[in-house]
Amino acid sequence: MNKKSSVITLGPINLSSESDKTLPPDYEDLPLLATRNFVLFPNVTFPILLTREISRKVCEEAESRDFHIAVVCQKDPDLQTVPGFKDIFRYGVVARVIKVFELPDGNKTAIVSAESRISIAGEGPGEHIPGVPSVKAKPVQDTLPRPTDKEFGMIMTLLRETTLRILNAQSEGDHEVAFNINDIHDPQMLINMVATHAPFSPEVKLGLLKKNRLKDRANQLLADLAKSEKLIDLKNDIIRRTQAS
């Protein structure tokens, strides 16, 4: 993980049918994968670049021995020591490591599949991987809106439209993300996918992750995206006026 980003993008990921064999999470002792400037949301499978030895060890052990880990953003992205309980935010996700593979430049990447939100309750005993920090956590379930909630349906339509407009407005639009968004029909998955990709600070994303009601998360995400869209419009307007002068 570098200082600016711990994430790279890949094509569609197919999960193995063997995933059903994974043991339930041990919430009393979840090995910690601390990320820099990156907040992962539930139901999202994402590649995470591993440049710290401790991160590689966590992911390789989790893959080979098939246990869950906690993926939590660290407070200080410039922290040089091994991050522990005191260095991370209090919300994250419990996740599985689908695959670890080596890149041409020698770095390693882990395909991580987030399952559900967790609140970090304390420091774990670290018995799964000796010498690696772990956390105690509590699972936190989303409260879903009623199927008949028309307002939620309208929020979802606006959320999809706003996200696609922002992607199209960027000169280097992420067409892969746009394709994925068009292909997602489950509201919970769409909200969490957009939130994972959104160019917000970790603090803003943590605010979204903390929300128990899915409708509240969608509403706040839409508001944050609207602010981002205004900034893009302002930036493009400044560029046009500068070019015309």
C-alpha positions in Angstrom: 0.0 0.0 0.0 1.5 3.4 -1.0 0.8 6.6 0.8 -1.7 8.0 -1.8 -3.7 4.9 -2.4 -3.8 1.2 -1.4 -6.1 0.2 -4.3 -5.8 -0.9 -7.9 -8.6 -1.8 -10.3 -9.1 -5.1 -12.1 -11.7 -6.7 -14.2 -14.7 -8.7 -13.0 -13.9 -11.2 -10.2 -15.5 -14.7 -10.2 -15.8 -16.1 -6.7 -15.1 -19.8 -6.3 -17.9 -22.1 -5.2 -15.5 -23.3 -2.5 -16.3 -20.1 -0.6 -19.2 -21.9 1.2 -16.6 -23.9 3.0 -15.2 -20.9 4.9 -15.6 -21.1 8.7 -17.7 -18.4 10.3 -15.8 -15.2 11.4 -14.0 -15.4 14.8 -15.1 -12.0 16.0 -13.0 -12.3 19.2 -9.8 -12.6 17.1 -9.9 -11.1 13.6 -6.4 -10.6 12.1 -6.1 -6.9 11.0 -5.5 -5.7 7.5 -5.1 -1.9 8.0 -5.5 0.2 4.8 -4.3 3.7 4.0 -6.9 6.2 2.7 -9.2 3.4 1.7 -12.6 2.3 3.2 -14.1 -0.9 2.0 -17.9 -1.4 2.2 -19.9 -4.7 2.6 -20.8 -6.9 -0.4 -17.9 -5.5 -2.4 -15.0 -7.5 -3.8 -12.0 -5.4 -4.4 -8.2 -5.7 -5.1 -6.0 -4.2 -2.5 -2.3 -3.6 -3.2 0.0 -5.0 -0.5 3.3 -3.3 0.0 3.7 -3.8 3.7 5.2 -7.2 4.8 2.6 -7.4 7.6 -0.2 -7.0 5.1 1.1 -9.7 2.8 1.4 -12.0 5.7 -2.2 -11.4 6.9 -3.6 -12.0 3.4 -1.5 -15.0 2.5 -2.3 -16.7 5.8 -6.0 -15.9 5.5 -6.1 -17.3 1.9 -4.2 -20.5 2.6 -6.0 -21.3 5.9 -9.4 -19.9 4.9 -10.3 -17.6 7.8 -11.8 -14.1 7.9 -10.0 -10.9 8.6 -10.9 -7.3 9.6 -10.3 -4.7 6.9 -10.1 -1.3 8.6 -8.7 2.1 7.5 -5.9 3.5 9.7 -6.2 7.0 11.0 -2.8 8.2 9.9 -1.9 7.2 6.3 1.7 8.1 7.0 2.1 5.8 9.9 5.3 3.8 9.5 5.0 1.3 12.4 2.8 -1.7 12.3 -0.8 -0.4 12.9 -2.8 -1.8 15.8 -6.1 -1.2 17.6 -5.2 2.3 18.7 -4.2 3.3 15.1 -7.4 2.4 13.3 -11.0 3.8 12.9 -13.7 2.1 14.9 -15.7 0.8 11.9 -14.7 -1.6 9.1 -15.7 -4.8 7.5 -15.2 -8.5 8.0 -13.8 -10.0 4.8 -12.4 -13.1 3.1 -9.2 -13.1 1.0 -10.1 -14.8 -2.3 -6.7 -14.7 -3.9 -3.2 -13.3 -3.4 -1.0 -12.9 -6.5 2.2 -11.2 -7.5 2.3 -8.3 -9.9 5.0 -7.8 -12.6 6.6 -5.1 -10.5 7.1 -7.6 -7.6 4.3 -6.2 -5.4 1.4 -8.4 -4.3 -2.3 -7.8 -4.5 -5.1 -9.5 -2.5 -8.6 -9.9 -3.9 -10.7 -9.2 -0.8 -14.4 -9.9 -0.5 -16.1 -7.9 2.2 -19.1 -9.5 3.9 -20.6 -7.3 6.6 -19.9 -4.2 8.7 -18.2 -4.5 12.1 -17.6 -2.1 15.0 -14.2 -2.5 16.5 -14.5 -3.3 20.2 -10.9 -3.8 21.3 -7.6 -5.5 20.8 -7.7 -9.2 19.9 -5.4 -12.0 21.3 -3.7 -12.6 17.9 -3.9 -16.3 18.1 -4.6 -17.0 14.4 -1.4 -15.4 13.2 1.2 -15.0 16.0 2.9 -11.6 15.9 0.2 -10.0 13.8 -2.3 -7.5 15.4 -5.9 -8.6 15.6 -9.1 -7.0 16.8 -12.3 -7.9 18.7 -15.3 -6.8 16.7 -19.1 -6.9 16.7 -21.1 -7.5 13.6 -23.4 -4.7 12.6 -26.3 -5.4 10.3 -27.9 -2.9 7.9 -31.5 -2.0 8.5 -33.2 -2.3 5.0 -36.0 -0.1 3.8 -39.4 -1.6 3.1 -39.9 -2.8 -0.5 -42.8 -0.4 -0.8 -40.7 2.7 0.1 -41.1 4.8 -3.0 -38.8 7.6 -1.7 -36.0 5.1 -1.4 -36.6 4.0 -5.0 -36.3 7.6 -6.1 -33.1 8.1 -4.1 -31.6 5.0 -5.8 -32.5 6.3 -9.3 -30.9 9.7 -8.5 -27.9 8.0 -7.0 -27.3 5.9 -10.1 -27.8 8.9 -12.5 -25.5 11.2 -10.5 -22.7 8.6 -10.3 -22.8 8.0 -14.0 -22.8 11.8 -14.7 -19.8 12.3 -12.6 -17.9 9.4 -14.3 -18.8 10.7 -17.7 -17.8 14.3 -16.8 -14.2 13.2 -15.9 -11.8 13.3 -18.8 -10.4 9.9 -17.7 -13.7 8.4 -16.7 -13.6 4.9 -15.3 -15.7 3.0 -17.9 -15.3 -0.3 -16.0 -16.9 1.2 -12.9 -19.7 2.7 -15.0 -20.3 -0.7 -16.6 -20.4 -2.3 -13.2 -22.9 0.3 -11.9 -25.2 -0.3 -14.8 -25.1 -4.0 -14.2 -26.0 -3.8 -10.4 -29.7 -4.0 -9.6 -29.5 -4.8 -5.9 -29.8 -1.4 -4.0 -27.5 -2.5 -1.1 -24.8 -3.6 -3.4 -25.1 -0.5 -5.6 -24.8 1.9 -2.6 -21.8 0.1 -1.2 -20.1 -0.2 -4.6 -20.5 3.5 -5.3 -19.3 4.4 -1.7 -16.2 2.2 -2.1 -15.2 3.9 -5.4 -16.3 7.5 -4.4 -13.4 10.0 -4.2 -14.1 11.0 -0.6 -11.9 11.3 2.4 -11.8 8.3 4.8 -13.6 10.4 7.4 -16.5 11.0 5.0 -16.6 7.3 4.0 -16.6 6.3 7.7 -19.6 8.5 8.2 -21.4 6.5 5.5 -20.2 3.2 6.9 -21.5 4.0 10.4 -25.0 4.5 9.2 -27.2 1.5 10.2 -30.2 2.4 8.0 -29.4 1.7 4.4 -31.8 4.6 3.3 -29.8 7.1 5.4 -26.5 5.9 3.9 -28.0 6.2 0.4 -29.3 9.7 1.1 -26.0 10.9 2.6 -24.1 9.3 -0.3 -26.3 11.2 -2.8 -25.7 14.5 -1.0 -21.9 13.9 -0.9 -21.9 13.0 -4.6 -23.9 16.2 -5.4 -21.2 18.3 -3.7 -18.5 16.4 -5.7 -20.4 17.0 -8.9 -20.6 20.8 -8.2 -16.8 20.8 -7.7 -16.3 19.0 -11.0 -18.6 21.5 -12.8 -16.6 24.4 -11.2 -13.3 22.9 -12.2 -14.5 22.4 -15.8 -15.8 25.9 -15.9 -12.5 27.3 -14.7 -10.6 25.3 -17.4 -12.9 26.5 -20.1 -12.6 30.2 -19.1 -8.8 29.8 -18.8 -8.6 28.3 -22.3 -10.7 31.1 -23.7 -8.6 34.0 -22.2 
